[in-house]
């Protein structure tokens, strides 16, 4: 399920996938430029959630 979600995020341009030729194979995911545009919105939701927990 996680792999499916990551592949969809990659397909939609939110994350980039880097695969290294190691044994066992290593894969690294990072935010793409499009994914970084979500940071302000996620920070806003985080602040709202913190306030609701008080």
C-alpha positions in Angstrom: 0.0 0.0 0.0 2.8 2.4 0.8 4.5 1.6 -2.5 1.3 2.3 -4.4 0.9 5.7 -2.6 4.5 6.7 -3.3 4.3 5.7 -6.9 1.1 7.8 -7.3 2.8 10.8 -5.6 5.7 10.3 -8.0 3.4 10.1 -11.0 1.7 13.3 -9.9 5.0 15.2 -9.5 4.9 15.6 -5.7 8.0 13.4 -4.9 11.0 12.2 -6.7 12.4 8.7 -6.5 16.1 7.9 -6.6 17.2 4.3 -6.8 20.7 3.2 -5.9 22.5 0.2 -7.3 23.3 -1.4 -4.0 22.6 -4.8 -2.5 20.0 -4.9 -1.2 18.5 -2.2 -3.5 18.1 1.2 -1.8 15.4 3.7 -2.8 15.1 7.3 -1.6 12.1 9.6 -1.9 12.2 13.4 -1.6 9.8 16.2 -2.1 9.8 17.6 -5.7 9.3 21.3 -6.4 5.5 20.7 -6.7 5.5 18.9 -3.3 7.4 21.8 -1.6 4.5 24.1 -2.6 2.3 22.2 -0.1 4.5 23.1 2.9 2.8 26.4 3.8 -0.6 24.7 3.7 0.6 21.8 5.8 2.2 24.1 8.3 -1.2 26.0 8.6 -3.0 22.7 9.3 -0.4 21.7 11.9 -0.8 25.1 13.7 -4.5 24.6 13.7 -4.3 21.1 15.1 -1.9 22.3 17.9 -4.4 25.0 18.9 -7.3 22.4 19.0 -5.3 20.1 21.3 -5.0 22.8 24.0 
